[in-house]
């Protein structure tokens, strides 16, 4: 069982793990040992996730989500199968925890107050007056 938040827990039966050979350097160990973990979690069919969390998770997953709504995580950072397995589970828990956070409230549009509009127009007229004085004819009395 994978505990995400106080209210969200994922049963082990919902997580499918398969072990594959890791790519990259590692000598003969890479050719002999299937240490990389491919974790699959069906977001659409999961009974553990509330609908809103599942929708946000599908958005967050991006390219890691298949057309069928299955989230695929590949962990091959470590040399041991167990560490890669834990890494994949931690990454899944992190994604779900991020999706569980409610989105921030949208900004509510407001109108400027009457007083602020009048202040802005008064300042604007003042600036215009200063600029008008600058463009006058140059004086000849030095």
C-alpha positions in Angstrom: 0.0 0.0 0.0 1.3 3.4 -1.0 0.2 6.3 1.4 0.0 9.6 -0.5 -2.0 11.9 1.8 -4.3 11.4 4.8 -7.2 10.6 2.5 -5.4 9.0 -0.6 -3.8 5.6 -0.5 -3.0 3.4 -3.5 -3.4 -0.4 -3.2 -0.5 -2.5 -4.4 -2.9 -4.3 -6.7 -3.4 -1.0 -8.7 0.4 -0.7 -9.3 2.0 -2.9 -11.9 5.7 -3.3 -11.9 7.9 -5.0 -14.4 11.7 -5.2 -14.4 13.7 -4.5 -17.6 17.4 -4.2 -18.4 18.7 -0.7 -17.8 20.4 1.3 -20.6 23.6 3.2 -20.4 27.0 2.4 -18.8 27.5 -0.4 -16.3 29.6 -3.0 -18.0 28.4 -6.6 -18.0 26.1 -5.9 -15.1 23.8 -4.1 -17.6 23.6 -7.1 -19.9 22.9 -9.6 -17.1 20.6 -8.0 -14.6 17.1 -6.5 -15.1 17.5 -3.7 -12.6 15.4 -1.0 -14.2 11.7 -0.7 -13.1 8.8 0.1 -15.3 5.9 1.1 -13.1 2.4 1.3 -14.6 -0.6 2.9 -12.8 -4.0 3.1 -14.5 -5.2 6.6 -13.6 -8.6 6.3 -15.4 -9.7 3.1 -13.7 -8.2 3.8 -10.2 -10.8 3.6 -7.5 -8.3 5.2 -5.0 -8.2 8.6 -6.6 -11.0 11.2 -6.5 -12.1 12.4 -10.0 -10.6 15.9 -9.6 -7.2 14.5 -8.6 -7.2 12.0 -11.4 -7.9 14.7 -14.0 -5.1 16.9 -12.6 -2.8 13.9 -12.5 -3.5 13.2 -16.2 -2.6 16.8 -17.0 0.6 16.7 -15.0 1.7 13.3 -16.4 2.1 14.7 -20.0 4.0 12.3 -22.2 4.2 9.7 -19.5 0.5 9.0 -19.9 -0.7 6.5 -22.6 -3.8 6.9 -24.7 -5.6 4.4 -22.4 -4.9 6.6 -19.4 -2.0 4.5 -17.9 0.8 6.4 -16.3 4.2 4.8 -17.1 7.3 5.6 -15.0 10.7 4.2 -15.7 13.3 4.2 -13.0 16.8 3.2 -13.8 19.0 5.7 -11.8 20.3 3.1 -9.4 22.2 -0.2 -9.9 19.8 -2.3 -7.7 16.3 -3.3 -8.5 15.0 -2.5 -5.0 16.3 1.1 -5.1 14.9 1.7 -8.6 11.5 0.2 -7.4 11.5 2.6 -4.4 12.4 5.5 -6.7 9.6 4.7 -9.1 7.1 4.5 -6.2 8.4 7.8 -4.7 8.0 9.5 -8.0 4.4 8.2 -8.4 3.6 9.4 -4.9 5.1 12.8 -5.6 3.0 13.2 -8.8 -0.2 12.2 -7.1 0.6 14.5 -4.1 1.1 17.4 -6.5 -2.2 16.6 -8.3 -3.9 16.4 -4.9 -3.2 20.1 -4.2 -6.2 22.2 -5.2 -5.5 24.8 -7.9 -5.0 28.4 -6.6 -8.1 30.6 -6.8 -8.5 32.7 -9.9 -8.0 36.4 -9.7 -11.3 38.2 -9.5 -11.5 41.2 -11.9 -12.2 44.5 -10.2 -13.0 48.1 -11.5 -10.9 51.0 -10.4 -12.6 53.3 -7.9 -14.0 56.7 -8.9 -11.4 58.5 -6.7 -8.5 56.6 -8.3 -9.8 57.4 -11.8 -10.0 61.1 -10.9 -6.4 61.1 -9.4 -5.1 59.5 -12.6 -6.7 62.1 -14.8 -5.5 65.0 -12.5 -1.9 63.7 -12.7 -2.3 63.3 -16.5 -3.4 66.9 -16.9 -0.5 68.0 -14.7 2.1 66.2 -16.8 0.5 67.6 -20.0 0.7 71.1 -18.6 4.4 70.7 -17.8 5.2 69.3 -21.3 3.2 72.2 -22.8 5.4 74.7 -21.0 8.5 73.0 -22.4 7.3 73.4 -26.0 6.8 77.1 -25.8 8.9 79.7 -27.7 12.5 80.0 -26.3 13.0 83.2 -24.4 15.7 85.7 -25.4 16.3 87.4 -22.1 19.3 85.7 -20.7 
